[in-house]
C-alpha cells in the first residue's frame, strides 16, 4: 500500500497539514519538526519528498540558556549583573563559533521551561539560583551549571576559584601586617559560593596562626554598626557589591579607607563606584568559553556526573588596602 502524508502524520502524532508543510519545506516550519517528518518519510518509503537537498539535512543544534529568578521571588534583569553578563557574552560568542543556536528563557523554580517541554533544545546552560527540583525538570537534557554552586547531585558545574581566590585576598592583607581581619558575607541559602569564599579566608588566617571571625548577615541593613566594624583593621567582603556598601557606610561615618580600615573583596565587578576596591578577579570570559566547550563538544560525556571545573583568576590590588596604622 502506498505511503501517504496521513500515514506519516499518524506515525508522528502530527496533523496532516503539519506534515504537508514540512514536506514542502515551508519557511515557517520549525527545523526540528521538519527534520522529524523528513526522517519518518524516508523510513516509510514516501516517494514525493522535496527535491531540495537542504531540506533533508540534520536539524540545527540548539542550546538553552536558563536564567533562574531569585528564590525570593523578586523580578530582576537576569543579565544586569556585570559578572553574569560577561560570562553570557563569552558563552554566546563560543556557541556562535560552534554554529549552535541559543534560546534564552527565564523560568520560575516551580515550572518546567518551555524550551524543555517542547524539546526544542539538546543541551542547557544553567544560570542563577536554581534548585535540585528545578534541575530534575530538565529530564534527560545534558546541562551544566555556570558560576553558581548549589548542592545538586550529578550536575556538572563550572565555577570561579572561590576558596583559593579569597585565600589570596586574605593573604594580601596579612602580608601588609593586618592581624585583625573580619570576613563579612550575605546569607544565601541557594548557593554555596559565599561559604566557599569564607573557607578560603579561614584557611589563610589559620595558616598564619590568626583567629578568623566570619559573619553572615541578611543584607546591608543587617550589617554590624560602624563602631563594631571599627574594631577591625581590615574587612574582607564576600563580593564587590557588599564591599561597596560597606565602604559607603564607613565613609559616611568619617572612617577613612584604607587609612583606618582596609577593605577587600571578590568578583572584580565593573562599577561606577568612585573608589576602586582590592579584589580577586576570576576570568569570567574564560568561564563562558569553557562552559560552551564542555557541554557542546560531547554533552553525553559529562551528563549526570559530579564534574567540577574551576577557572583561574588573579588578585587586583587597588587603593582600598594598605598597612594598618601603628598602634
C-alpha positions in Angstrom: 0.0 0.0 0.0 1.5 3.4 -0.9 2.6 5.7 1.9 0.6 8.8 2.2 1.0 12.0 4.2 -1.7 10.7 6.5 0.4 7.6 7.2 3.4 9.9 8.2 1.1 12.1 10.3 -0.3 9.2 12.3 3.2 7.7 12.9 4.4 11.0 14.4 1.1 12.1 16.1 1.1 15.2 13.9 -1.6 16.8 11.8 -1.6 16.2 8.0 -1.2 20.0 7.5 2.0 20.0 9.5 3.3 17.0 7.6 2.4 18.7 4.3 4.2 21.9 5.2 7.3 20.1 6.3 7.5 18.1 3.1 7.1 21.3 1.1 9.9 23.0 3.1 7.6 25.7 4.4 9.7 28.6 5.7 7.6 29.0 8.9 8.1 25.3 9.9 10.4 24.6 12.9 13.5 22.9 11.7 13.3 20.1 14.3 9.7 19.2 13.2 10.7 19.4 9.6 13.6 17.0 10.2 11.4 14.5 12.1 8.9 14.5 9.3 11.5 14.0 6.6 13.2 11.2 8.5 10.0 9.4 9.0 9.1 9.9 5.4 12.3 8.2 4.4 11.8 5.4 6.8 8.3 4.6 5.5 9.4 4.9 1.8 7.4 8.0 1.0 8.3 8.9 -2.7 7.3 12.5 -3.0 10.0 14.2 -1.0 11.1 17.8 -1.9 13.8 17.9 -4.4 15.8 20.4 -2.3 18.6 18.6 -0.7 18.9 21.2 2.1 15.6 20.1 3.4 16.8 16.7 4.5 19.9 18.0 6.3 20.3 17.5 10.0 18.4 20.0 12.2 20.4 22.8 13.7 21.9 22.3 17.1 20.2 24.3 19.8 21.3 25.0 23.4 19.1 26.6 26.0 20.3 29.3 28.4 18.1 29.1 31.5 18.2 32.2 33.7 16.5 31.3 37.0 14.8 34.1 39.1 15.8 34.9 42.6 14.5 32.2 45.1 12.8 35.1 47.0 10.5 35.8 44.0 11.6 39.3 43.2 11.9 40.0 39.4 15.2 41.4 38.2 17.2 41.9 35.0 18.9 38.5 34.7 21.8 39.9 32.8 22.1 43.2 34.7 24.9 41.7 36.8 28.3 42.6 35.4 29.6 39.1 36.2 26.7 37.2 34.6 26.7 39.5 31.5 30.4 38.9 30.9 30.0 35.1 31.2 26.9 35.2 29.0 28.6 37.2 26.2 31.6 34.9 26.1 29.4 31.8 26.1 27.2 33.2 23.3 30.3 34.0 21.2 31.6 30.5 21.6 28.2 29.0 20.7 28.2 31.1 17.5 31.6 29.8 16.6 30.5 26.3 17.1 27.4 27.0 15.0 25.0 26.3 17.8 21.8 28.4 18.2 20.9 29.6 21.7 17.5 30.1 23.1 17.1 32.1 26.3 14.3 31.6 28.9 13.8 32.9 32.4 11.7 30.1 34.1 10.5 30.2 37.6 11.7 27.5 40.0 8.4 25.6 40.1 7.8 25.2 36.4 9.4 23.2 33.5 10.9 25.6 31.0 9.0 25.8 27.7 12.1 25.0 25.6 12.4 21.8 27.7 8.7 20.9 27.4 8.8 21.4 23.6 12.0 19.5 23.2 13.5 22.4 21.2 17.0 22.2 22.8 19.5 19.5 23.0 21.6 20.9 25.9 21.2 23.6 28.6 23.3 26.1 30.4 22.0 26.9 33.9 22.4 30.4 35.5 21.1 31.8 38.7 19.8 30.4 41.9 18.3 27.1 40.7 17.2 24.2 43.0 17.6 20.4 42.7 13.9 20.2 41.9 14.2 22.7 39.1 17.1 20.7 37.6 15.1 17.4 37.8 12.5 19.0 35.5 15.2 19.1 32.7 14.6 15.4 32.3 17.3 13.8 30.2 18.7 17.0 28.7 22.5 17.3 29.3 23.2 20.5 31.4 25.9 22.4 33.1 25.6 25.0 35.9 27.6 28.1 35.2 29.1 30.1 38.1 26.6 29.2 40.8 27.3 26.5 43.3 24.2 24.8 44.6 24.1 21.3 46.0 22.6 19.2 43.3 23.7 15.6 42.8 25.3 14.7 39.5 25.0 18.2 37.9 28.3 19.3 36.3 29.3 22.9 37.1 32.0 25.4 36.2 32.9 27.9 38.9 35.3 30.6 39.9 38.2 29.6 42.3 36.2 30.8 45.3 38.3 29.2 48.0 41.8 30.0 46.7 40.7 33.4 45.4 39.6 34.5 48.8 42.7 32.9 50.4 44.8 35.2 48.1 42.9 38.3 49.1 43.3 37.5 52.8 47.0 36.6 52.4 47.5 40.0 50.8 46.0 41.8 53.8 48.1 39.6 56.2 51.3 40.5 54.1 50.5 44.2 54.8 50.6 43.5 58.5 46.9 43.0 59.3 46.0 40.5 62.0 42.5 41.6 63.0 40.6 40.8 59.8 36.9 40.3 59.6 35.0 38.3 56.9 31.6 39.7 56.0 29.1 37.8 53.9 25.4 37.8 52.9 23.3 34.8 53.8 22.3 32.9 50.7 20.6 29.6 51.2 20.5 28.8 47.4 24.2 29.0 46.8 27.4 27.8 48.4 29.8 30.2 46.7 30.0 32.6 49.6 30.6 29.8 52.1 33.5 28.6 49.9 34.9 32.1 50.0 34.6 32.2 53.7 36.5 28.9 53.8 39.4 30.5 51.9 39.6 33.3 54.4 39.6 30.9 57.3 42.3 28.8 55.7 44.6 31.9 55.2 44.0 33.0 58.8 44.7 29.6 60.3 47.9 29.2 58.2 49.3 32.3 59.9 48.0 31.4 63.4 45.4 34.2 63.4 41.8 34.0 64.7 39.2 34.1 61.9 35.9 35.8 62.5 33.2 35.0 59.9 29.8 36.8 60.0 27.0 36.3 57.6 24.1 38.8 57.5 20.7 39.1 55.8 21.7 42.2 53.8 23.3 45.6 54.0 20.7 46.8 56.5 21.7 44.0 58.8 25.4 44.6 59.0 27.2 45.4 62.2 27.2 49.1 63.2 30.1 51.3 62.4 31.5 51.2 65.9 31.6 47.4 65.7 33.3 47.5 62.3 36.0 49.9 63.6 37.3 47.1 65.9 39.0 45.6 62.9 41.9 46.9 60.9 40.7 45.1 57.7 37.5 43.7 56.4 37.1 41.0 53.7 33.8 41.1 51.9 32.3 38.1 50.1 31.5 40.2 47.0 32.4 43.6 45.5 28.8 44.7 45.8 28.9 44.1 49.6 32.3 45.9 49.7 30.8 49.0 48.0 28.1 49.1 50.6 30.5 48.7 53.5 32.8 51.4 52.0 29.9 53.9 51.7 28.7 53.2 55.2 32.2 53.6 56.8 33.0 56.7 54.7 29.7 58.4 55.7 30.7 57.9 59.4 34.1 59.5 58.8 36.1 56.3 58.7 39.0 56.6 56.1 39.7 53.7 53.7 42.4 52.4 53.8 44.0 54.7 56.5 41.7 53.5 59.2 40.3 50.2 57.8 41.5 48.3 54.7 38.8 46.8 52.5 39.0 43.9 50.0 36.5 41.7 48.2 35.9 39.2 45.3 34.4 39.4 41.8 36.1 42.4 40.0 32.7 43.8 39.1 32.6 46.6 36.5 31.3 49.5 38.5 30.8 53.3 38.5 31.7 53.3 42.2 34.3 56.1 42.6 36.6 54.2 45.0 38.3 51.0 43.4 38.4 48.0 45.7 41.2 45.5 46.0 39.6 42.3 44.7 40.1 38.8 43.3 39.2 38.8 39.6 38.1 35.5 38.1 38.4 35.1 34.4 34.7 35.3 33.7 35.1 35.3 29.9 37.1 32.1 30.1 34.3 30.6 32.2 31.7 31.3 29.4 34.0 29.9 26.7 34.9 26.8 28.7 31.3 26.1 29.6 30.3 26.1 25.9 33.2 23.9 25.0 32.5 21.4 27.8 28.8 21.0 27.1 28.7 21.2 23.3 31.8 19.2 22.3 30.5 16.0 23.9 27.5 16.6 26.2 26.8 12.9 26.9 30.3 12.6 28.4 29.5 14.9 31.3 25.8 14.2 31.8 24.9 13.0 35.3 28.5 13.4 36.6 29.6 15.5 39.6 32.2 17.2 37.4 33.6 20.5 38.8 35.7 22.7 36.6 37.4 25.7 38.2 38.6 28.7 36.2 41.6 30.8 37.3 41.8 34.4 38.3 44.2 37.0 39.8 44.4 39.4 42.6 43.8 43.1 41.6 45.3 45.5 44.2 43.6 48.9 44.4 43.7 51.8 46.8 41.4 50.2 49.4 44.2 48.3 51.2 47.3 49.5 53.0 49.3 48.6 56.0 47.5 49.1 59.3 48.2 52.2 61.4 50.8 51.9 64.1 49.2 51.2 67.4 
